[in-house]
């Protein structure tokens, strides 16, 4: 790793840690605020699915903290125990957000479809990219084409990070619209849910920006080596 790439990485690591800290503190704060409806995350998820005429998606509990996700492969909304059992603002925000992905899937939201198609490609790229980039930088003056291969592999992961942004923001938009229309929480609770989801989205924004900046650094190294040759 070159000094420039290391410097950029450290900057974004710091930003990521700060955003992660704020996110966790917000969720801790909002997990102590009960929703006026008294509904748990599981109940909210099941109601949102029913309200959107989605009956083939299962809501289940999975281990972990903030491990919540929607799996389009088996059509499951997976909620961490605190969200699944919690009857608070944080649980409502997370549960409805993950159901937002289920609604995207049912509506054939194009960005979600694109992200799903990229998953197997990204898995292959992630297994190779670090080694190819490392060897490519070491041999950049003799064989710059290898670094270019690494850049292409890294670009795949960057595209995935960028494509993830509209998917996440749209899922939150759908979740907040449903929370507002369904009246499962009061206005003050709704505003806190919106704030929690905004900070969650910021983690994806930081990851995408970091990936773009790092990709640019690798590209500059490649162009510099090619000009010298």
Kinemage of the C-alpha trace (Angstrom):
@kinemage 1
@onewidth
@group {chain A} dominant
@subgroup {mainchain}
@vectorlist {calphas} color= white
{ca unk a 1} P 0.000 0.000 0.000
{ca unk a 2} L 1.430 3.362 -1.030
{ca unk a 3} L 1.599 6.332 1.395
{ca unk a 4} L -1.152 8.112 -0.563
{ca unk a 5} L -3.526 5.160 -0.405
{ca unk a 6} L -2.684 4.615 3.269
{ca unk a 7} L -3.442 8.276 4.036
{ca unk a 8} L -6.803 8.151 2.226
{ca unk a 9} L -7.636 4.865 3.948
{ca unk a 10} L -6.874 6.287 7.391
{ca unk a 11} L -9.070 9.319 6.734
{ca unk a 12} L -12.038 7.190 5.764
{ca unk a 13} L -11.417 4.729 8.591
{ca unk a 14} L -11.671 7.668 10.984
{ca unk a 15} L -14.858 8.946 9.353
{ca unk a 16} L -16.327 5.440 9.328
{ca unk a 17} L -15.569 4.969 13.026
{ca unk a 18} L -17.199 8.316 13.837
{ca unk a 19} L -20.341 7.527 11.823
{ca unk a 20} L -20.470 4.034 13.333
{ca unk a 21} L -20.210 5.462 16.839
{ca unk a 22} L -23.029 7.953 16.199
{ca unk a 23} L -25.143 5.213 14.626
{ca unk a 24} L -24.734 2.899 17.611
{ca unk a 25} L -25.437 5.722 20.072
{ca unk a 26} L -28.582 6.711 18.170
{ca unk a 27} L -29.872 3.148 18.121
{ca unk a 28} L -29.072 2.743 21.811
{ca unk a 29} L -30.962 5.955 22.580
{ca unk a 30} L -33.959 5.109 20.394
{ca unk a 31} L -34.119 1.523 21.647
{ca unk a 32} L -35.102 2.979 25.018
{ca unk a 33} L -38.079 4.875 23.543
{ca unk a 34} L -41.175 2.635 23.283
{ca unk a 35} L -43.481 3.034 20.322
{ca unk a 36} L -46.990 4.246 21.063
{ca unk a 37} L -48.438 1.189 19.293
{ca unk a 38} L -46.487 -1.223 21.514
{ca unk a 39} L -45.745 -3.404 18.468
{ca unk a 40} L -42.530 -5.413 18.307
{ca unk a 41} L -40.183 -5.394 15.336
{ca unk a 42} L -41.584 -8.747 14.236
{ca unk a 43} L -45.159 -7.492 14.389
{ca unk a 44} L -44.283 -4.306 12.509
{ca unk a 45} L -42.458 -6.284 9.808
{ca unk a 46} L -45.362 -8.683 9.388
{ca unk a 47} L -47.876 -5.832 9.201
{ca unk a 48} L -45.830 -3.899 6.639
{ca unk a 49} L -45.562 -7.006 4.467
{ca unk a 50} L -49.316 -7.639 4.700
{ca unk a 51} L -50.127 -4.005 3.949
{ca unk a 52} L -48.060 -4.326 0.783
{ca unk a 53} L -49.777 -7.598 -0.196
{ca unk a 54} L -46.600 -9.610 0.333
{ca unk a 55} L -47.410 -13.056 1.743
{ca unk a 56} L -44.446 -15.169 0.611
{ca unk a 57} L -41.791 -13.503 2.805
{ca unk a 58} L -40.930 -14.957 6.215
{ca unk a 59} L -39.851 -12.821 9.176
{ca unk a 60} L -37.331 -14.571 11.406
{ca unk a 61} L -34.820 -13.873 14.167
{ca unk a 62} L -31.058 -14.200 13.589
{ca unk a 63} L -28.122 -13.825 15.959
{ca unk a 64} L -26.017 -10.678 16.106
{ca unk a 65} L -26.202 -6.930 16.739
{ca unk a 66} L -27.436 -4.863 13.765
{ca unk a 67} L -27.250 -8.064 11.713
{ca unk a 68} L -30.627 -7.277 10.190
{ca unk a 69} L -31.018 -7.869 6.448
{ca unk a 70} L -33.379 -8.979 3.729
{ca unk a 71} L -32.375 -12.074 1.750
{ca unk a 72} L -33.943 -12.035 -1.724
{ca unk a 73} L -32.708 -15.578 -2.423
{ca unk a 74} L -35.004 -17.216 0.149
{ca unk a 75} L -37.350 -14.267 0.691
{ca unk a 76} L -36.696 -13.764 4.394
{ca unk a 77} L -36.583 -10.640 6.537
{ca unk a 78} L -33.898 -11.446 9.109
{ca unk a 79} L -34.004 -9.405 12.298
{ca unk a 80} L -31.539 -9.383 15.173
{ca unk a 81} L -33.031 -10.403 18.554
{ca unk a 82} L -33.173 -6.806 19.837
{ca unk a 83} L -35.134 -5.752 16.757
{ca unk a 84} L -37.276 -8.886 16.476
{ca unk a 85} L -38.457 -8.670 20.083
{ca unk a 86} L -38.095 -4.931 20.678
{ca unk a 87} L -41.134 -2.660 20.911
{ca unk a 88} L -39.265 0.600 20.472
{ca unk a 89} L -38.411 3.248 17.866
{ca unk a 90} L -35.099 1.663 16.840
{ca unk a 91} L -36.694 -1.751 16.307
{ca unk a 92} L -39.533 -0.212 14.293
{ca unk a 93} L -37.094 1.700 12.080
{ca unk a 94} L -34.908 -1.311 11.338
{ca unk a 95} L -37.770 -3.770 10.823
{ca unk a 96} L -39.609 -1.479 8.418
{ca unk a 97} L -36.384 -0.688 6.534
{ca unk a 98} L -35.664 -4.370 5.926
{ca unk a 99} L -39.253 -4.854 4.790
{ca unk a 100} L -38.621 -1.946 2.445
{ca unk a 101} L -36.188 -4.243 0.633
{ca unk a 102} L -38.870 -6.928 0.437
{ca unk a 103} L -41.209 -4.378 -1.119
{ca unk a 104} L -38.468 -3.441 -3.592
{ca unk a 105} L -38.094 -7.101 -4.508
{ca unk a 106} L -41.822 -7.551 -5.032
{ca unk a 107} L -41.959 -4.361 -7.133
{ca unk a 108} L -38.916 -5.428 -9.204
{ca unk a 109} L -36.971 -2.346 -8.164
{ca unk a 110} L -34.159 -2.205 -10.774
{ca unk a 111} L -31.334 -1.142 -8.456
{ca unk a 112} L -32.025 -4.069 -6.121
{ca unk a 113} L -31.981 -6.436 -9.090
{ca unk a 114} L -28.680 -4.995 -10.258
{ca unk a 115} L -27.138 -5.355 -6.805
{ca unk a 116} L -28.317 -8.967 -6.546
{ca unk a 117} L -26.761 -9.795 -9.924
{ca unk a 118} L -23.477 -8.233 -8.830
{ca unk a 119} L -23.207 -10.298 -5.627
{ca unk a 120} L -21.531 -13.434 -7.116
{ca unk a 121} L -19.147 -11.271 -9.177
{ca unk a 122} L -18.225 -9.211 -6.121
{ca unk a 123} L -17.589 -12.374 -4.085
{ca unk a 124} L -15.060 -13.571 -6.662
{ca unk a 125} L -13.461 -10.122 -6.932
{ca unk a 126} L -13.177 -9.757 -3.159
{ca unk a 127} L -11.227 -13.014 -2.913
{ca unk a 128} L -8.663 -11.916 -5.511
{ca unk a 129} L -8.442 -8.144 -5.451
{ca unk a 130} L -6.090 -7.596 -2.496
{ca unk a 131} L -3.476 -10.067 -3.740
{ca unk a 132} L -3.638 -8.835 -7.330
{ca unk a 133} L -3.317 -5.206 -6.247
{ca unk a 134} L -0.417 -5.965 -3.888
{ca unk a 135} L 1.571 -7.884 -6.496
{ca unk a 136} L 0.539 -5.377 -9.165
{ca unk a 137} L 1.993 -2.449 -7.205
{ca unk a 138} L 5.207 -4.371 -6.503
{ca unk a 139} L 5.603 -5.095 -10.237
{ca unk a 140} L 4.079 -1.881 -11.542
{ca unk a 141} L 7.235 -0.724 -13.367
{ca unk a 142} L 7.813 -4.061 -15.098
{ca unk a 143} L 4.282 -5.355 -15.599
{ca unk a 144} L 1.722 -2.545 -15.104
{ca unk a 145} L -0.994 -4.635 -16.789
{ca unk a 146} L -1.290 -6.741 -13.635
{ca unk a 147} L -2.157 -3.632 -11.632
{ca unk a 148} L -4.770 -2.802 -14.250
{ca unk a 149} L -6.364 -6.208 -13.643
{ca unk a 150} L -6.453 -5.402 -9.927
{ca unk a 151} L -8.021 -2.017 -10.678
{ca unk a 152} L -10.773 -3.690 -12.707
{ca unk a 153} L -11.451 -6.126 -9.846
{ca unk a 154} L -11.533 -3.256 -7.351
{ca unk a 155} L -13.822 -1.281 -9.664
{ca unk a 156} L -16.366 -4.109 -9.425
{ca unk a 157} L -16.542 -3.717 -5.644
{ca unk a 158} L -16.732 0.063 -6.053
{ca unk a 159} L -19.673 -0.240 -8.450
{ca unk a 160} L -21.377 -2.520 -5.916
{ca unk a 161} L -20.905 0.090 -3.184
{ca unk a 162} L -22.355 2.808 -5.388
{ca unk a 163} L -25.312 0.679 -6.535
{ca unk a 164} L -26.063 -0.076 -2.881
{ca unk a 165} L -26.758 3.606 -2.151
{ca unk a 166} L -30.068 4.014 -4.029
{ca unk a 167} L -31.158 0.605 -2.736
{ca unk a 168} L -30.648 1.629 0.883
{ca unk a 169} L -32.070 5.133 0.560
{ca unk a 170} L -35.140 3.873 -1.285
{ca unk a 171} L -35.776 1.161 1.329
{ca unk a 172} L -35.686 3.821 4.056
{ca unk a 173} L -37.998 6.053 2.024
{ca unk a 174} L -40.514 3.232 1.670
{ca unk a 175} L -40.199 2.361 5.363
{ca unk a 176} L -40.764 5.926 6.563
{ca unk a 177} L -43.708 6.454 4.198
{ca unk a 178} L -45.347 3.290 5.501
{ca unk a 179} L -44.650 4.178 9.144
{ca unk a 180} L -46.300 7.535 8.559
{ca unk a 181} L -49.355 6.148 6.743
{ca unk a 182} L -49.872 3.164 9.036
{ca unk a 183} L -49.846 5.326 12.171
{ca unk a 184} L -47.916 2.710 14.160
{ca unk a 185} L -45.923 5.506 15.777
{ca unk a 186} L -46.415 9.136 16.745
{ca unk a 187} L -44.799 12.037 14.867
{ca unk a 188} L -41.973 12.459 17.362
{ca unk a 189} L -41.207 8.743 17.146
{ca unk a 190} L -41.315 8.962 13.340
{ca unk a 191} L -38.719 11.762 13.348
{ca unk a 192} L -36.401 9.682 15.516
{ca unk a 193} L -36.838 6.672 13.236
{ca unk a 194} L -35.946 8.897 10.278
{ca unk a 195} L -32.812 10.085 12.065
{ca unk a 196} L -31.746 6.527 12.893
{ca unk a 197} L -32.167 5.396 9.281
{ca unk a 198} L -30.281 8.451 8.025
{ca unk a 199} L -27.224 7.570 10.094
{ca unk a 200} L -27.482 3.962 8.969
{ca unk a 201} L -27.456 5.173 5.347
{ca unk a 202} L -24.386 7.300 6.046
{ca unk a 203} L -22.341 4.157 6.699
{ca unk a 204} L -22.998 3.115 3.093
{ca unk a 205} L -22.189 6.608 1.811
{ca unk a 206} L -18.826 6.607 3.597
{ca unk a 207} L -18.016 3.119 2.277
{ca unk a 208} L -18.831 4.171 -1.290
{ca unk a 209} L -16.784 7.366 -1.088
{ca unk a 210} L -13.839 5.489 0.402
{ca unk a 211} L -13.975 2.924 -2.390
{ca unk a 212} L -14.133 5.627 -5.081
{ca unk a 213} L -11.200 7.536 -3.557
{ca unk a 214} L -9.079 4.381 -3.268
{ca unk a 215} L -9.912 3.348 -6.839
{ca unk a 216} L -8.798 6.774 -8.043
{ca unk a 217} L -5.487 6.402 -6.171
{ca unk a 218} L -4.772 3.016 -7.775
{ca unk a 219} L -5.648 4.423 -11.193
{ca unk a 220} L -3.196 7.303 -10.721
{ca unk a 221} L -0.436 4.839 -9.821
{ca unk a 222} L -1.150 2.839 -12.983
{ca unk a 223} L -1.208 5.917 -15.226
{ca unk a 224} L 2.015 7.193 -13.670
{ca unk a 225} L 3.787 3.882 -14.314
{ca unk a 226} L 2.506 3.732 -17.887
{ca unk a 227} L 3.748 7.268 -18.592
{ca unk a 228} L 7.200 6.403 -17.228
{ca unk a 229} L 7.357 3.381 -19.518
